[in-house]
Amino acid sequence: MRVNLLFLLLAGGLLLPATALAQIGGSAGKPGQSAPADDPKPAPETPTEPDTTTIVPDDEFEKSLPPLTDDMNAPLEPMVPLDPAAPPAADVDLLGEETGPSETELAAPLPPITEFDTTPVAEVAPTNDEATVEIRYATRVTGLDTIGLDDQFNDLSALEDGDGVAANAAIIGARAREDEALAVRLMKSLGYYDATAVASIEQAPPPATGVTAVIAAVPGPLYKIGSIKIEADATVPPNLIADNFALRVGEPIDAIRVQAAEAAVSLVLPQTGYPFAEVGQRDILLDEAKQTGEYLLPVTVGPRASFRGIQTEGTKVFEPDHINVLTRFKQGDLYDTRKVDDLRDALIATSLFSTVTVEPVKTGEAGPDGTEYVDLMVRQMAGPPRTLAGEVGFSTGQGFRAEVSWTHRNLFPDEGALIATGILGTQEQGASATFRRSNARQRDRTFQIVASALRSDVEAFTGLTGTLSARVSYDSTPIWQKPLTYSYGIELVGTSEDGFDFTRNARRRNLYFIGALPLFAGWDKSDDLLNPTRGFRVKLNVSPEASVRGGTRPYARVMTEGTIYYPVTDAIVIGGRARFGTIQGIERNELAPSRRYYAGGGGSVRGFGYQELGPRAPDGKPVGGRSFNEFAIEARYRFGNLGIVPFIDAGQVYEETLPQFSRIRFGAGIGGRIYTNFGPLRLDVATPIGRKPGESKVALYISIGQAF
C-alpha cells in the first residue's frame, strides 16, 4: 500500500523525503522498523540528516510526461483498454484502507420493501423559549431624585421600557448597563461632570423570586461657568450678541441653557441684518479644582446687509415682478430673515409649486447705512396647477348638499384662476364660473368675476336665479391674519321667484331685476382664523340696492355681527355671538323673497330648521322679514383632537324694519368636534325649547369649522 501512496504523491507532483513515507506508512521509529508490540513506549528516534535526494530524477520525470501540442484540433491519445479478466479494485484511502462497498455489492439486488422498518421517527415538538422562560425584575434608582432627574430618567430608561420582564438575566444586565450610561449623561447635562453611576443586579432572598436592577447614581459637585468669551467681529449695535446671549458667569453649565443661548444668537443675527452669520462650535475648558468651566464661542458675523431685489432659477411659475408683489419689504430695508420666511410661506400658499426655496445671495454692491445689498434667490419648481375638490354637508332643514369644483389656479398668469363649480342638493341645484385674480397688484387682494345660475326650492320660496357679480377684497389668510379686512363690488341679479301675495291672498310668481353695491368691513382681534380661543371680531355688511319691477325701488340692507372668545382654562373656551339685520326703504312685499331676512339653521339659530323662524303666510310657509336678531353662547371643551360643545341659541325675524327683541325663540343642544390641521369638523344636534306644532323635534348639522 506504500507503493500506491507513492503513486498518488507522484501523480500530484509532490516529492517527500523517505522519512515522511515511513511515518505515513505507520512506523514511529527508524525507517523500515516498527515499535515492539509489548513496548509501551516507542524507541527514541535517532536524529538523522535530512534526505535531500529525489525519488524520481528530474530527467526521468520530464520524459514520462506526454508530449504537448499547441494544435487545438489534434486527436486525443488512445486510452489503454482495461483487462476484463482483472478483478475490480477496491476503493482505498490514502492510508491503504478499503472504503465504500465494492461493485459486486452495489450490483446485488435490494431487499424486499416489506423487510424495511416503516415506523416513523418520533419528533420532539418545538418549544417557544421566550414564552416559557421569563424573568421578572424591579428597578430601583438612587441619587437622581435629589437633582430632579428621576422623571426624565424614567422616560428614557431601558429598564422601565422593558416593563419589568426579560427573557434571561443577560438582557436585564444589558438594560442596566445602558441605564447606567444614561444616568451619567443626564447628570453631566446639568453640569455634574464628575458624576458616576453603578449598575448592579440583586437576587431576591428565597423563597421570593425575581431580581432587582439597581442604578446607584452619585452626581458629585456642580460645575459652573467661570468665564464667558465670545469671539466675533463688531456688530451694529455693538452689544447685539451680548444682549441676546442669556448665559451668565456663575450659572450651572446646563446643556439646555447653553444650547438655548447659542440658538438665540443664531436667530437674532439674521433678523437684524446679518444673513450669513454662523455660530461655531463651543469649547468649554473644565477646572476640576474649582469646579468651573471657561466657555468660548466663536461667531462668524458676516457682512451687514439690506434687501435689493429678486432673482429666480428653475421652472418658473412667477416672474420677479410678481414675486415682488408678495414681499413685505422694500429695496434698502435692513435684512430680516422673518420677512424671507414670510415670502416663502406666501409662495407656498399659492399652491402652484412642487418645491420652492428662498435664500439670500451676495451682490457685492454697497447699500445704505454701510450695508451690502443682497438679492433673494427664488428657486422654483412648478407643481400641478389644477385641482378637483368636493364638499359635502347635511342639515335637517336644508337636507343634503354636495359641491364639486374644478380649478386651474394659473390659467391666466400671474395667479389668474378659472373655477367651475357645480351644486347638487335637496334644495339647491346650480352651476357657476369664476375668474379670480389672487394677489392682484397687492398681496392678499383678490379680484373676481362670477357668473352663476341657481335653482332654489326652499320652504319660503322657489326660484330660478341668474347672477353676474364682480368684487375686490382684501382678505385674511392662515399665514397672515389681518386685523382689518374689507371688500366692495357690484352685483346684477335676475330672478323668478314665487312668494305669497297678501293682497290676493295667494302665492304668485314674480320676476325681479336687482342691482346692488355690496360693501363689507371686518375688524379681527382673535388669535386664530379657523379656531379662535381668545379675542373678538366685528363685521359690518352694507348693501345699497335697487329693485326693478314695474318701477325702481331703492333700499339698503345692513347687517352687523360681533363675536367674542374667552378662555376659562386651557381646555375650555366660552364663545358668544350677537347678530342684527335691518332693511330700510322698501316694503316687505315689494322685496324679492331671496333678499329678505330669515332665521333658523346651522349658521343661525340651531334647533330650528332652515328659515323656520319668523312670520308665516296663511299657507304656513315662512315669508321672511325686514329685520332680525340672533344670539348664541357655547362652551368649547377640547381634549386632544376631540371636543364637546354644549350651546344655547336664540333669535327671531320681524316684519318691522328694526329688531324688536320680542317673541325670541331658543334652541339648545350639544355638538362634537374633531380637530384637524385645516379646521374642526363639526357635528351639532339641537332641539327647540318650547317647541310648537310643525317645528323640528331634533335638528342635525354637519359641516367644517366652528359655528362662529
C-alpha positions in Angstrom: 0.0 0.0 0.0 3.0 2.3 0.4 3.6 1.9 -3.3 0.1 3.1 -4.1 0.7 6.1 -1.9 3.9 6.8 -3.7 2.0 6.8 -7.0 -0.6 9.2 -5.7 2.1 11.6 -4.4 4.0 11.4 -7.7 0.8 12.0 -9.7 0.3 15.2 -7.7 3.9 16.3 -8.3 4.9 16.0 -4.6 8.4 15.0 -3.6 8.6 13.7 0.0 11.7 12.6 2.0 11.9 8.9 2.7 11.4 9.5 6.4 8.0 11.1 5.6 6.9 8.0 3.7 8.0 5.8 6.5 5.9 7.8 9.0 2.9 7.8 6.8 3.3 4.0 6.5 2.8 3.7 10.2 6.4 3.4 11.6 7.1 5.5 14.8 10.9 4.6 14.8 13.5 4.4 12.1 12.6 3.8 8.5 11.6 0.2 7.9 11.2 -0.6 11.6 8.2 -0.8 14.0 8.0 -0.4 17.7 7.7 -3.7 19.5 4.1 -4.5 20.4 4.9 -5.1 24.1 6.9 -1.9 24.4 4.5 0.7 25.7 6.9 3.5 24.7 8.4 3.8 21.2 12.2 3.8 21.0 13.7 7.2 20.8 14.3 8.3 17.3 18.0 8.9 16.4 18.5 12.3 14.7 19.5 12.0 11.1 20.4 14.3 8.4 17.5 15.2 6.1 17.4 13.2 2.9 17.6 15.6 0.0 17.6 13.0 -2.8 14.7 13.0 -5.1 12.5 9.9 -5.5 12.4 10.3 -9.3 15.2 12.1 -11.2 14.1 15.2 -13.0 15.1 14.0 -16.4 13.2 10.8 -15.9 10.1 12.7 -14.7 10.2 15.0 -17.7 10.4 12.1 -20.1 7.4 10.4 -18.5 5.2 13.3 -19.3 3.1 13.0 -22.5 4.1 15.5 -25.3 2.0 18.7 -25.5 1.0 20.4 -28.7 -0.5 23.9 -29.5 -2.9 22.4 -32.0 -6.4 22.5 -30.5 -7.7 20.1 -33.2 -5.1 17.4 -32.6 -6.6 14.0 -31.8 -6.5 12.7 -28.3 -4.2 9.9 -27.2 -5.9 6.5 -27.3 -6.8 5.0 -23.9 -5.2 1.8 -22.9 -8.1 -0.8 -22.7 -8.7 -2.4 -19.3 -8.1 -6.1 -18.8 -11.5 -7.6 -18.4 -10.1 -10.5 -16.5 -8.6 -8.2 -13.9 -10.5 -8.2 -10.6 -12.1 -5.0 -9.7 -10.0 -2.9 -7.4 -11.4 -1.9 -4.1 -11.6 1.7 -3.1 -8.8 2.7 -0.8 -8.0 5.8 1.1 -4.6 7.3 1.4 -3.7 5.1 4.3 -4.5 1.9 2.3 -7.8 1.1 4.0 -10.7 -0.1 1.9 -13.6 2.4 1.8 -17.2 2.0 0.5 -18.9 -1.0 -1.0 -17.5 -3.0 -3.8 -19.1 -3.0 -7.3 -20.3 -6.6 -6.6 -22.2 -5.3 -3.5 -23.6 -2.4 -5.5 -24.9 -4.8 -8.2 -26.7 -7.0 -5.7 -30.5 -6.8 -5.6 -32.2 -4.7 -2.9 -34.0 -6.5 -0.1 -37.8 -6.5 -0.3 -39.6 -3.4 0.9 -41.6 -5.4 3.4 -38.4 -6.0 5.3 -37.9 -2.3 5.9 -38.9 -0.8 9.3 -41.5 1.9 8.4 -42.1 3.1 12.0 -41.7 6.9 11.8 -39.1 8.5 13.9 -40.6 10.4 16.9 -40.1 14.2 16.6 -39.7 16.5 19.5 -42.3 19.2 19.5 -40.7 22.7 19.1 -40.8 24.8 22.2 -41.0 28.6 22.5 -38.2 29.5 24.8 -39.4 33.1 25.0 -42.8 32.0 26.2 -41.6 29.5 28.7 -38.6 31.4 30.1 -39.4 34.7 31.8 -37.6 36.7 34.5 -39.4 39.4 36.3 -37.4 42.3 37.7 -37.9 45.5 39.6 -36.0 48.7 39.1 -34.6 51.0 41.8 -32.8 54.2 41.1 -31.0 56.3 43.8 -29.3 59.7 43.6 -31.2 61.2 40.7 -34.2 62.5 42.7 -32.1 65.0 44.6 -31.3 66.9 41.4 -34.7 66.5 39.7 -33.7 63.9 37.1 -35.9 61.0 38.2 -38.8 61.7 35.9 -36.6 62.3 32.8 -34.6 59.1 33.6 -37.8 57.1 33.8 -39.0 58.4 30.4 -35.7 57.3 28.7 -34.9 54.2 30.8 -34.4 50.9 29.0 -35.3 49.0 32.2 -38.5 51.0 32.5 -39.3 50.4 28.9 -39.0 46.6 29.4 -42.0 46.7 31.8 -40.1 44.6 34.3 -39.9 41.4 32.2 -36.9 39.9 30.4 -36.2 36.6 28.7 -33.0 36.0 30.6 -30.5 37.6 33.0 -28.2 38.8 30.2 -31.0 41.1 28.8 -31.5 42.6 32.3 -27.8 43.2 32.6 -27.6 44.8 29.2 -30.5 47.1 30.1 -28.9 48.0 33.4 -25.6 48.9 31.7 -27.5 51.1 29.2 -29.3 52.9 32.0 -26.0 53.3 33.9 -24.6 55.3 30.9 -27.9 57.2 30.6 -27.7 58.3 34.2 -24.2 59.7 33.7 -25.2 61.5 30.5 -28.2 63.1 32.2 -26.2 64.3 35.2 -23.5 65.8 33.0 -26.1 67.6 31.0 -26.9 69.6 34.2 -23.3 70.3 34.9 -22.3 67.4 37.1 -19.2 66.5 35.2 -17.7 64.2 37.9 -20.9 62.2 38.0 -20.7 58.4 38.3 -23.3 55.6 38.2 -23.1 51.9 39.0 -25.5 49.3 37.9 -26.0 46.0 39.8 -28.4 43.1 40.0 -29.7 42.0 43.3 -31.2 38.5 43.7 -34.3 38.3 45.9 -33.8 36.1 49.0 -35.7 32.7 49.0 -38.5 31.9 48.8 -39.1 35.1 46.8 -38.3 35.1 43.1 -37.2 37.7 40.7 -34.3 40.2 40.8 -33.9 44.0 41.3 -31.9 46.1 38.9 -30.2 48.9 40.9 -28.8 52.1 39.4 -26.9 54.0 42.0 -26.0 57.5 40.8 -23.6 59.9 42.5 -23.8 63.4 41.0 -20.8 64.9 42.6 -20.0 68.6 42.6 -21.9 71.0 40.2 -19.7 72.8 37.7 -20.5 76.4 37.0 -19.5 78.9 34.3 -16.3 80.6 35.3 -15.8 82.9 32.3 -17.6 83.7 29.0 -15.7 84.7 25.9 -17.4 85.3 22.5 -15.1 85.7 19.5 -16.9 87.8 16.9 -16.5 90.8 14.7 -18.1 94.1 15.6 -21.9 94.4 15.1 -24.4 97.2 14.9 -25.4 97.9 17.6 -22.2 96.9 19.4 -23.9 94.8 22.1 -26.2 92.9 19.8 -24.7 89.5 20.6 -24.1 90.1 24.3 -27.6 91.5 24.9 -29.2 88.3 23.3 -26.8 85.8 24.9 -28.6 84.6 28.0 -25.8 82.8 29.8 -24.1 84.5 32.8 -21.0 83.8 34.9 -21.8 81.7 37.9 -24.7 79.8 36.3 -24.5 76.0 36.2 -23.2 74.6 32.9 -26.7 73.3 31.9 -26.7 71.8 28.4 -30.2 73.0 27.6 -29.5 76.6 28.7 -26.2 76.6 26.8 -27.9 75.4 23.6 -30.8 77.9 24.0 -28.4 80.8 24.4 -26.5 79.8 21.3 -29.7 79.3 19.4 -30.9 82.8 20.4 -27.7 84.3 18.9 -28.1 82.3 15.7 -31.7 83.5 15.5 -31.3 87.2 16.2 -28.4 87.9 13.9 -30.2 87.1 10.7 -33.2 89.1 12.0 -31.1 92.2 12.4 -29.2 92.4 9.2 -26.7 89.6 9.2 -28.0 86.9 6.7 -24.7 84.9 6.6 -24.0 84.8 10.4 -22.9 81.4 11.7 -22.4 80.2 15.3 -19.4 78.0 15.6 -18.6 75.0 17.9 -18.4 76.0 21.5 -15.4 75.0 23.7 -15.7 74.5 27.5 -12.4 74.0 29.4 -13.2 72.5 32.9 -11.2 73.2 36.0 -11.6 70.2 38.3 -10.1 72.0 41.3 -12.5 75.0 41.1 -15.4 73.1 39.5 -15.8 75.8 36.9 -15.7 75.9 33.1 -14.2 78.5 30.7 -16.8 79.0 27.9 -15.6 80.0 24.5 -17.9 80.6 21.5 -16.7 81.6 18.0 -19.3 83.6 15.9 -18.8 84.5 12.2 -20.9 87.6 11.8 -20.5 88.3 8.1 -21.5 91.5 6.3 -24.4 93.6 7.4 -26.9 93.6 4.6 -30.1 95.2 3.2 -32.6 93.9 0.6 -32.2 94.8 -3.1 -34.2 92.5 -5.4 -35.3 89.1 -6.6 -33.5 86.5 -8.7 -35.1 83.3 -10.0 -34.0 79.8 -11.1 -35.7 76.6 -12.1 -39.0 76.0 -13.7 -40.5 79.5 -13.5 -44.1 80.0 -12.2 -43.7 83.7 -11.4 -41.5 86.4 -12.8 -39.6 88.5 -10.4 -42.1 91.4 -10.8 -44.9 89.3 -9.4 -42.7 87.9 -6.6 -42.0 91.5 -5.5 -45.8 91.9 -5.0 -45.7 89.2 -2.4 -42.8 90.7 -0.4 -43.3 92.7 2.8 -40.1 94.7 2.3 -38.7 97.4 0.0 -35.3 97.9 -1.5 -33.0 99.3 1.0 -34.8 97.8 4.1 -32.5 96.1 6.6 -32.3 92.3 6.0 -34.7 90.3 8.3 -35.0 86.6 7.9 -38.6 86.7 9.2 -39.5 88.6 6.0 -37.8 86.0 3.9 -39.7 83.2 5.7 -42.9 85.1 5.1 -42.2 85.4 1.4 -41.6 81.6 1.2 -44.9 81.0 3.0 -46.7 83.3 0.6 -45.3 81.4 -2.4 -46.2 78.1 -0.9 -49.8 79.3 -0.2 -50.4 79.8 -3.9 -50.3 76.0 -4.3 -48.5 76.4 -7.7 -45.1 74.9 -6.6 -44.0 71.4 -6.1 -40.9 72.9 -4.3 -39.7 76.5 -3.7 -36.8 77.8 -1.8 -35.7 81.4 -0.9 -32.1 82.2 0.0 -30.0 85.3 0.3 -27.1 85.8 -2.2 -24.4 88.4 -2.1 -24.2 91.1 -4.8 -21.0 92.9 -3.7 -22.8 96.3 -4.1 -22.9 98.8 -1.3 -26.2 99.5 0.3 -27.5 102.3 2.7 -26.1 102.8 6.2 -22.9 100.9 5.5 -24.7 97.7 4.5 -24.2 95.5 1.5 -27.1 94.7 -0.9 -28.3 91.1 -1.1 -30.7 89.6 -3.5 -33.1 86.8 -2.7 -32.7 83.7 -4.9 -36.1 82.1 -5.5 -35.6 78.5 -6.8 -38.9 77.4 -8.4 -40.2 74.1 -9.4 -43.7 74.3 -10.9 -46.4 71.9 -9.5 -49.7 70.8 -10.9 -51.9 73.9 -11.4 -55.3 72.0 -11.5 -57.4 71.0 -8.5 -60.5 68.9 -8.3 -62.3 69.4 -4.9 -65.5 68.4 -3.3 -67.6 69.4 -0.3 -70.5 67.5 1.3 -72.9 68.8 4.0 -76.1 67.8 5.7 -78.6 69.5 8.0 -82.1 68.6 9.0 -83.6 71.8 7.5 -81.6 72.0 4.3 -81.1 68.3 3.7 -78.2 67.0 1.7 -75.8 69.4 -0.2 -72.8 68.5 -2.4 -70.5 70.8 -4.2 -67.7 69.9 -6.6 -65.3 72.3 -8.2 -62.5 72.3 -10.8 -59.8 74.9 -10.6 -56.9 75.9 -12.8 -55.0 78.3 -10.5 -52.8 79.9 -13.1 -54.6 79.7 -16.4 -54.1 83.5 -16.8 -50.7 84.3 -15.3 -49.9 85.6 -12.8 -52.4 83.8 -10.4 -55.4 84.2 -12.7 -57.6 81.2 -11.9 -60.6 79.8 -13.6 -63.1 77.9 -11.4 -66.0 75.8 -12.5 -68.4 74.8 -9.7 -71.5 72.5 -9.6 -74.0 72.2 -6.8 -76.4 69.4 -6.2 -78.6 69.3 -3.1 -82.0 68.7 -1.8 -83.0 72.3 -2.0 -80.3 73.7 -4.4 -79.0 72.8 -7.9 -76.8 75.1 -9.8 -73.5 75.9 -11.6 -71.1 78.8 -11.7 -67.9 80.0 -13.4 -65.4 82.3 -11.6 -62.4 84.2 -12.8 -60.2 85.0 -9.8 -57.0 87.0 -9.7 -55.2 86.5 -6.4 -52.6 89.0 -5.1 -53.9 91.4 -7.7 -51.2 94.2 -7.7 -51.2 93.9 -3.9 -50.6 91.0 -1.6 -53.8 89.2 -0.4 -56.0 91.5 -2.6 -58.4 89.5 -4.7 -60.4 90.5 -7.8 -63.0 88.1 -9.0 -65.9 87.9 -11.5 -68.7 85.3 -11.0 -71.4 84.2 -13.3 -73.9 81.7 -11.8 -77.3 80.0 -12.3 -79.2 78.6 -9.4 -82.4 76.8 -8.8 -83.8 77.0 -5.3 -86.6 75.1 -3.7 -86.6 76.1 0.0 -89.6 76.3 2.4 -90.1 80.0 1.9 -90.0 80.2 -1.9 -88.8 78.5 -5.2 -86.7 80.5 -7.6 -84.6 80.5 -10.7 -81.8 83.0 -10.3 -79.0 84.2 -12.6 -76.2 86.4 -11.1 -73.3 88.4 -12.5 -71.0 89.9 -10.0 -67.6 91.5 -9.5 -65.8 92.0 -6.3 -62.5 93.3 -4.9 -61.5 92.0 -1.4 -58.6 92.3 1.0 -58.7 89.1 3.0 -57.1 87.3 5.9 -55.2 84.1 5.2 -53.9 81.4 7.6 -50.3 82.7 7.2 -51.3 86.3 7.7 -54.4 87.0 9.8 -55.1 90.7 9.4 -56.9 92.9 11.9 -58.7 94.8 9.1 -60.4 93.2 6.1 -62.7 94.7 3.5 -64.5 94.1 0.2 -66.5 96.1 -2.3 -68.2 95.2 -5.5 -71.2 95.2 -7.8 -74.0 92.6 -8.3 -76.6 92.2 -11.0 -79.4 89.7 -10.3 -82.3 88.4 -12.4 -84.6 86.1 -10.5 -88.0 84.5 -10.9 -89.5 83.6 -7.5 -92.8 82.7 -6.1 -94.0 84.3 -2.9 -97.2 84.9 -1.0 -99.1 87.9 -2.2 -101.1 89.2 0.8 -103.2 91.5 -1.4 -104.5 88.5 -3.4 -104.1 86.0 -0.5 -102.4 83.5 -2.8 -98.9 82.6 -3.9 -97.7 84.3 -7.0 -94.5 84.1 -9.1 -92.8 87.4 -10.0 -89.8 88.4 -12.0 -87.2 90.7 -10.2 -84.2 92.6 -11.5 -81.8 93.8 -8.8 -78.7 95.9 -8.7 -76.5 96.0 -5.6 -73.2 97.5 -4.4 -72.2 95.2 -1.5 -69.7 96.6 1.0 -68.0 94.7 3.8 -65.6 95.7 6.6 -64.2 93.4 9.4 -62.2 94.0 12.5 -60.5 90.9 13.8 -58.6 90.7 17.1 -58.9 86.9 17.7 -55.9 84.6 18.0 -56.8 82.2 15.2 -58.6 82.4 11.9 -60.2 78.9 11.9 -60.4 78.0 15.6 -60.2 81.1 17.8 -59.8 80.7 21.5 -59.5 84.4 22.7 -60.2 87.9 21.4 -63.1 89.3 19.4 -64.4 90.0 15.9 -66.7 92.7 14.5 -68.3 92.6 11.0 -70.4 95.1 9.1 -72.2 94.5 5.8 -73.9 97.3 3.9 -75.6 96.8 0.5 -77.3 99.7 -1.2 -79.7 98.0 -3.7 -82.4 98.8 -6.2 -85.2 96.5 -7.3 -86.8 97.0 -10.7 -90.3 95.6 -11.1 -92.7 97.9 -12.7 -90.6 100.7 -11.2 -87.3 101.3 -9.4 -87.3 101.0 -5.7 -84.0 101.7 -3.9 -83.4 100.3 -0.5 -80.5 99.3 1.8 -79.7 96.0 3.6 -77.5 96.3 6.7 -76.2 93.5 8.9 -73.7 93.7 11.8 -72.2 90.8 13.9 -69.9 90.6 16.9 -68.3 87.5 18.4 -66.1 87.1 21.5 -63.9 84.3 22.8 -62.7 83.9 26.3 -60.5 81.0 27.6 -61.7 79.9 31.0 -59.0 77.2 31.2 -56.5 75.7 28.7 -59.2 73.2 27.7 -62.4 75.3 27.9 -63.3 78.4 25.8 -66.5 80.3 26.1 -67.8 81.8 22.8 -70.6 84.3 22.3 -72.2 85.9 19.2 -74.8 88.6 18.6 -76.1 89.5 15.1 -78.6 92.0 13.9 -80.0 93.0 10.5 -82.3 95.6 9.0 -83.7 96.6 5.6 -84.6 100.2 5.1 -86.5 101.9 2.3 -88.9 99.2 0.9 -92.0 97.3 1.9 -91.6 93.6 2.6 -94.0 92.5 -0.1 -92.1 94.6 -2.8 -88.9 92.9 -1.9 -87.8 89.7 -3.7 -88.2 86.7 -1.2 -84.5 85.8 -1.7 -83.4 89.3 -0.4 -85.4 89.1 2.8 -84.1 88.0 6.2 -84.7 84.5 7.6 -83.5 82.7 10.7 -83.0 79.1 11.7 -80.4 76.5 10.7 -76.8 75.6 11.5 -75.4 79.0 10.8 -78.2 80.8 12.5 -80.4 79.5 15.4 -79.7 75.8 15.9 -82.6 73.7 17.0 -84.8 75.0 14.2 -85.0 74.1 10.6 -83.6 76.3 7.8 -85.8 79.5 7.5 -88.1 78.1 10.2 -88.3 81.2 12.4 -90.2 84.4 11.7 -93.5 85.4 10.2 -95.5 83.0 8.2 -98.1 83.2 5.4 -101.6 81.8 5.7 -100.4 78.7 3.9 -98.0 78.1 6.8 -94.8 78.8 4.9 -92.3 81.5 6.1 -92.3 84.8 4.3 -89.2 86.4 5.8 -88.9 89.8 7.3 -87.0 93.2 7.2 -85.1 92.8 10.5 -83.8 90.1 12.8 -81.7 89.4 15.9 -79.7 86.3 16.8 -77.7 85.3 19.9 -75.6 82.3 20.7 -73.4 81.1 23.6 -71.4 77.9 23.7 -68.7 76.2 25.9 -66.0 74.5 23.8 -64.3 71.8 25.8 -61.3 70.2 24.0 -59.4 67.1 25.0 -56.7 66.1 22.5 -58.1 66.2 18.9 -61.7 65.8 20.1 -64.1 68.2 21.7 -67.6 68.6 23.2 -69.6 71.8 22.8 -72.9 72.4 24.6 -74.7 75.5 23.3 -77.8 77.7 23.5 -79.0 79.8 20.6 -81.8 82.4 20.3 -83.3 84.6 17.7 -86.3 85.9 15.8 -87.3 87.6 12.5 -89.6 90.6 12.3 -91.7 92.3 9.7 -90.7 95.7 11.1 -87.6 97.5 9.8 -85.8 97.3 13.2 -85.3 94.3 15.5 -88.0 94.2 18.2 -86.2 91.9 20.7 -89.6 90.2 21.3 -91.0 86.8 20.8 -87.4 85.4 20.9 -87.2 81.6 20.5 -84.5 79.4 22.0 -82.8 76.3 20.9 -80.3 74.1 22.9 -78.1 71.2 22.0 -74.7 69.7 22.1 -72.0 69.2 19.5 -68.9 67.2 18.8 -65.7 68.4 17.3 -62.8 66.6 15.5 -59.8 69.0 15.3 -57.7 68.8 12.1 -54.9 70.9 10.6 -57.4 72.6 8.3 -60.0 73.4 11.0 -62.5 71.5 13.2 -65.1 69.1 11.8 -68.5 70.0 13.4 -71.5 67.9 14.2 -74.2 69.6 16.2 -77.5 68.2 17.5 -80.2 70.6 18.8 -83.8 70.9 19.7 -86.2 73.9 20.0 -87.2 75.0 23.5 -91.0 75.4 23.8 -91.5 73.5 20.5 -94.6 74.4 18.6 -96.6 72.2 16.2 -94.9 71.7 12.9 -91.4 72.6 14.2 -88.5 70.2 14.1 -88.1 67.9 17.1 -84.4 67.4 16.6 -82.1 69.2 14.1 -78.7 67.8 12.9 -75.9 69.9 11.4 -72.6 68.6 9.9 -70.0 71.0 8.4 -66.4 72.2 8.6 -65.4 75.0 11.0 -66.9 76.3 14.2 -70.4 77.7 14.3 -68.9 81.2 14.7 
